[in-house]
Amino acid sequence: MSSIGFNLFVLDGGRLEMVQNSISRNWLTVSVLAILIGSAVAGLYSIWGVLFIYWGLTACNSGEAYLIAPIDRGKDPVLFWLLTGMWFVFGALYILADIFPEYAA
């Protein structure tokens, strides 16, 4: 994976090493975090809805969902599908709340 950002040079035991800044390694996560914070401040919750739907799709593909602890689809299918369904429902509700704000309140 290519990184976008800058590199830091540090002196380690008498030799100069190039170390990538943690922000450049995780540029996508930092970007999405900034977008989510901005959308919350601006009151645009449909972006959060897209994230919830993404979490639901990721859970379906991987067979693991996360809330407080990992939930495996094979070991606890009822809890897995309740949580995954909740991600999809919350996602749809947040998106619909931005599309139809007169019904959201």
N, C-alpha and C positions, 0 to 999 in steps of 0.2 A: 504494500500500500504506500503510495507516495504521500509525503507530508507537505502541508502548506504552512509556512511560518518561518521562524528563524532558528538558528542553531546557537548554542552556547558553547564556549570553549572553557574547559576547566582543567586545572593543573591537578593531576592525580598521581601521587608518588613520583614526582619529578618528570612526568610526561604529560603532554598536552593531549586531551581527548575531546572529541566533539560529542556533545550531549544534546539531544533534541529537547526543546522546551516541551513540557507536558501539554501545553495548549496546542502546539503544532501537531502532536501525536493524536490528540483527541479533538481536532478541529470541528468535526461533524457534531459531536456531543455538545461542545461549547456553543456552537452556532444554534442548535436546536434549543438548548437551554435559554439562550438569549431571546430567541423567537417566542418561546413559551412565556417567559417573564414579560416581554413586551405585549403579547396578546392578552395576558391577564390584566395588565395595567390598562390597556386600551378597551378591555371588555369584549374582546373577540374570542369567544369560547369555542368556536368551531375548529380552531387549530388544536385545542385540547381534544376535541372529538375525534379528529383524524389520528391523534396519538393513541387514544383508547382503542380505536379500530385496528391500528397497527399492532398494538399489544395483543389484541384478540387473534389476529391473523398469525402473529409470531407464535403464540401459544398453540394454536391448531397445528402449525407446521412442525413445531419441535416436540409437542407432547408434554410440555412443562409450562406451568403458569406460576407466576410469582405474586404474592401479596405480602405476607410477612415471612413466609418460608416457601421453598419450592413445593409445588403440588404436581405430582406425576399423574398423567392420564391413566396409565396402566394400574397404578396402586390405589388411586382414589378418584375414580371416574366421575362420581357425582359431584364432589367438590370442585374438580377440575372444570366440568362443564358449567356449573353454577358461576364460577369466577369468570370463565371465558365469556359466557353469555352476558354477564354483567359488564364486561369491557365493551362488548358490541352495543348493548343497550345504552350505556352511558355515552358512548361515542355518537350514536344516532341522536340522542336527546340533545347533546351539546351542539351538534350541527344544525338540528332543526330549530333550536332556540335562537340561533343567529339568523336563520332564514325567515322564521316567523316570530319576531320578537313580541308581537302583540299577544301571543298565546303563552309566552314563556313565564310571565309574571303571575 
